[in-house]
Amino acid sequence: MAPETETLIKMTGKKIINFTPTGTQPTRLNSNAPLSPSEIVEEVHFAFELGITVVHLHARDEDFLNTWRVDVYKDIIDGVRKHCPGLPVCVSLTGRHFPEFEKRSAVLELMPDMGSLTMSSLNFPKAASINEPDMIIQLIERMDKYGVVPEIECFDSGMLNYTNYLIKKGILKGPHYINVILGNLYNGQSDLSTVASILVNKPQDSVMCLGGIGKDQMKANMLGLLYADGVRIGLEDNLYYKDKDLATNAKLLQRLRRIMYDLDLEVMSPKEFVSLGYANKINPSRKK
């Protein structure tokens, strides 16, 4: 990592907040998550004014079902760029509902700043997310074509090992952004020994944020604030505030900001994040 990056992250104490407002699982019945394009834009705008670093977007169609459609993503991205100027936009390239490469990668033609890249297949309690090695390579190549920075997603140390392998091979080019998502039954948990084994293998020229699923979101976020470069937070990963009290994105973010205030931690601004290289590399409208 370049000395100026080390200075910005390590010396100033500024932390990345990666905001994930929707995800694939929330519905009208089980959550307070925004589902329509206008709702998503409104919540991102609120979060932007409160203070976040980057937003990670999923799209829903007219029936609030998960969609890969470029026209729906365009409405969301245009709205975010209009109301949250300078905020880096990451889009989901998940194959959880649409495994075909052309569907997973279609949104890249909109030239977002970042695109999610899960580094292996994994199980969830009721489904699997399939990410074959060839698919991972194809997504990296398509992101390179459109100037998109991979938002690397690791659920355990094995996925991070594969990340380091692709970096060594020159397939993944820096700077690298990594989300480590803890608490999935089948992967890494939010305990100190697991987190320590991951942090010690963090690649050079990278930033790493910690997120957690369900009740592990708060644990992972605390560890991310104390030992990593920031956090991933939002209703994509956790629908509850405490016990069975349904959360809102606002309540989750406000609680995080209170904790950061008490720890004397500042939020890394979108502009500072972009200055580290986490923005679309060829989009002519991207002011860096």
MARGUBA-825979 format. One line per 3 residues: for each residue x, y, z of C-alpha. Coordinates in steps of 0.001 Angstrom, whole numbers. Last residue first. Layout:
// MARGUBA-825979
X/Y/Z ~ ...
// end
This chain:
// MARGUBA-825979
-11617/12074/-9547 ~ -14539/13262/-11594 ~ -16261/10285/-13172
-18161/11455/-16268 ~ -15521/10057/-18611 ~ -15880/6533/-17099
-12461/4981/-17664 ~ -11046/4053/-14226 ~ -14278/3737/-12286
-13543/4656/-8688 ~ -11631/3132/-5804 ~ -8181/4533/-6595
-7167/5907/-3192 ~ -8430/9362/-4173 ~ -11886/7831/-4641
-11981/6901/-965 ~ -10913/10422/37 ~ -13672/11916/-2112
-16266/9506/-715 ~ -15324/10652/2786 ~ -13645/8347/5284
-15762/8441/8420 ~ -14101/9631/11607 ~ -13296/7649/14732
-13142/9149/18238 ~ -14341/5861/19772 ~ -17449/7525/21228
-18173/9141/17847 ~ -17684/5823/16073 ~ -20182/4178/18406
-22722/6931/17761 ~ -22111/6613/14007 ~ -22795/2891/14143
-26051/3443/16024 ~ -27129/6036/13447 ~ -26315/3681/10591
-28332/778/11999 ~ -31259/3034/12922 ~ -31330/4655/9479
-31130/1325/7664 ~ -34224/263/9539 ~ -34291/-2599/11986
-37004/-5062/12874 ~ -37091/-5694/16626 ~ -36683/-9463/17022
-33650/-9320/19347 ~ -32046/-5967/18656 ~ -31877/-3977/15424
-32939/-6753/13099 ~ -32843/-7270/9325 ~ -29090/-7912/8993
-26990/-8533/5905 ~ -28745/-6604/3130 ~ -30334/-4392/5774
-27179/-2341/6150 ~ -23534/-2293/7196 ~ -20092/-3055/5754
-17329/-1808/7997 ~ -13974/-77/8123 ~ -10247/-366/7627
-9713/-3290/10000 ~ -8826/-3663/13697 ~ -11063/-1535/15910
-13765/-367/13530 ~ -13906/-3684/11715 ~ -14006/-5606/14989
-16955/-3493/16133 ~ -18613/-3990/12753 ~ -18144/-7749/12939
-19797/-7912/16359 ~ -22649/-5617/15264 ~ -23309/-7606/12111
-23038/-10979/13845 ~ -26679/-10973/14946 ~ -27723/-11214/11308
-24790/-11629/8908 ~ -21623/-9694/9607 ~ -19450/-7129/7843
-15755/-6338/8015 ~ -13909/-3926/5739 ~ -10495/-4433/4163
-8348/-1965/2241 ~ -5691/-3093/-183 ~ -2280/-2304/-1648
-727/-5307/96 ~ -2998/-8271/628 ~ -4586/-9069/4000
-3195/-12381/5223 ~ -2665/-11275/8839 ~ -6160/-9773/8810
-7775/-13102/7953 ~ -6077/-15161/10666 ~ -6797/-12391/13181
-10486/-12323/12229 ~ -10831/-16055/12768 ~ -8988/-15961/16108
-10929/-12922/17299 ~ -14373/-14388/16692 ~ -16865/-13208/14069
-17313/-16523/12285 ~ -15928/-17779/8978 ~ -18043/-19976/6711
-20920/-22459/6657 ~ -23171/-20881/9289 ~ -22604/-17395/7857
-21308/-15157/10651 ~ -18672/-13141/8836 ~ -18506/-11092/5647
-15008/-9939/4721 ~ -15285/-7079/2240 ~ -12125/-6450/228
-11037/-3487/-1908 ~ -7849/-3949/-3895 ~ -5736/-1200/-5452
-4765/-3123/-7307 ~ -4925/-5614/-10175 ~ -6556/-9024/-9887
-5246/-11283/-12646 ~ -1586/-10538/-11894 ~ -901/-14144/-10844
37/-12988/-7330 ~ -3237/-11056/-7125 ~ -5169/-14132/-8251
-3475/-16221/-5538 ~ -4099/-13554/-2884 ~ -7802/-13620/-3709
-7793/-17422/-3612 ~ -6354/-17269/-77 ~ -8976/-14679/853
-11675/-17103/-250 ~ -10098/-19803/1887 ~ -9858/-17443/4869
-13635/-17076/5076 ~ -16633/-15238/3659 ~ -14698/-13159/1150
-16200/-10485/-1111 ~ -13942/-8520/-3464 ~ -15462/-5253/-4660
-13798/-5363/-8051 ~ -12946/-1942/-9538 ~ -14796/-1192/-12788
-12970/242/-15809 ~ -15469/-1236/-18273 ~ -13154/-3807/-19848
-11493/-4548/-16507 ~ -14908/-5384/-15058 ~ -15497/-7813/-17928
-12146/-9510/-17277 ~ -12823/-9784/-13541 ~ -16284/-11225/-14242
-14814/-13806/-16618 ~ -12201/-14833/-14036 ~ -14840/-15331/-11345
-17036/-17298/-13740 ~ -14125/-19589/-14667 ~ -13427/-20251/-10971
-17071/-21180/-10294 ~ -19186/-18860/-8191 ~ -22370/-20657/-7142
-24406/-19124/-4331 ~ -26296/-21885/-2549 ~ -29733/-21937/-967
-31750/-22373/2217 ~ -29232/-21931/5056 ~ -26598/-20311/2794
-23928/-22279/998 ~ -20843/-20969/-760 ~ -19156/-20819/-4152
-15898/-18908/-4228 ~ -14378/-15421/-4426 ~ -17514/-13298/-4465
-16942/-10339/-6781 ~ -19117/-7254/-6320 ~ -18805/-4453/-8853
-17223/-1025/-8384 ~ -17285/2466/-9837 ~ -20302/1925/-12036
-19762/1949/-15799 ~ -23366/1480/-16983 ~ -22092/-1360/-19189
-21284/-3186/-15958 ~ -24997/-3823/-15383 ~ -24935/-6736/-17846
-22354/-8767/-15904 ~ -24632/-11114/-13973 ~ -27066/-11410/-16866
-24372/-12190/-19430 ~ -22668/-14628/-17033 ~ -25776/-16719/-16398
-26354/-17563/-12721 ~ -29382/-15299/-12167 ~ -30801/-15746/-8655
-27657/-16211/-6547 ~ -25377/-15159/-9358 ~ -24383/-11919/-7666
-22923/-9091/-9720 ~ -24066/-6432/-7242 ~ -23342/-2828/-8078
-20911/-442/-6356 ~ -21405/3310/-6580 ~ -18820/5794/-5316
-20507/8937/-3890 ~ -19281/12038/-5732 ~ -22677/13685/-5973
-25339/12027/-3803 ~ -28678/13300/-5181 ~ -27948/13085/-8899
-25510/10173/-8732 ~ -27912/8186/-6571 ~ -30829/8853/-8909
-28833/7919/-11994 ~ -27656/4718/-10280 ~ -31180/3691/-9297
-32802/4417/-12651 ~ -29873/2762/-14452 ~ -30187/-372/-12319
-33769/-754/-13476 ~ -32832/-277/-17131 ~ -29888/-2678/-16811
-32028/-5596/-15701 ~ -30339/-7948/-13206 ~ -33471/-8321/-11111
-34560/-9424/-7649 ~ -38334/-9216/-7285 ~ -40049/-6042/-6107
-42919/-6564/-8586 ~ -41742/-3646/-10735 ~ -38170/-4997/-10638
-35654/-4995/-7800 ~ -32007/-3880/-7923 ~ -29056/-4407/-5572
-26638/-1615/-4707 ~ -23460/-1286/-2612 ~ -22875/2309/-1506
-19529/3939/-701 ~ -18092/6200/2019 ~ -21010/7027/4310
-21992/10120/6286 ~ -25436/11147/7540 ~ -26069/13065/4320
-25036/10059/2252 ~ -27183/7755/4394 ~ -30263/9879/3745
-29476/9978/22 ~ -28971/6206/-9 ~ -32369/5817/1622
-34071/8037/-961 ~ -32336/6323/-3877 ~ -33463/2916/-2634
-37040/4100/-2188 ~ -37100/5605/-5684 ~ -35718/2436/-7247
-38294/266/-5467 ~ -37189/-2114/-2713 ~ -36158/-156/385
-35691/-2492/3354 ~ -38072/-2392/6312 ~ -38078/-6165/6558
-39825/-9537/6571 ~ -43128/-8877/4814 ~ -42130/-6217/2275
-39201/-8423/1291 ~ -35510/-8611/2199 ~ -33395/-11471/753
-31414/-10170/-2220 ~ -29632/-7107/-816 ~ -31271/-3805/153
-29413/-959/1895 ~ -25769/-2037/1771 ~ -23678/928/2984
-19893/525/2957 ~ -18590/2758/5740 ~ -14825/3229/5484
-12962/4370/8578 ~ -10800/7395/9270 ~ -8284/6911/12066
-6119/9717/10701 ~ -2852/7828/10985 ~ -3822/4389/9756
-6175/5118/6877 ~ -4871/8358/5407 ~ -1228/7734/6292
-1235/4197/4956 ~ -2786/5480/1742 ~ -120/8174/1465
2594/5564/1990 ~ 1311/3413/-912 ~ 0/0/0
// end
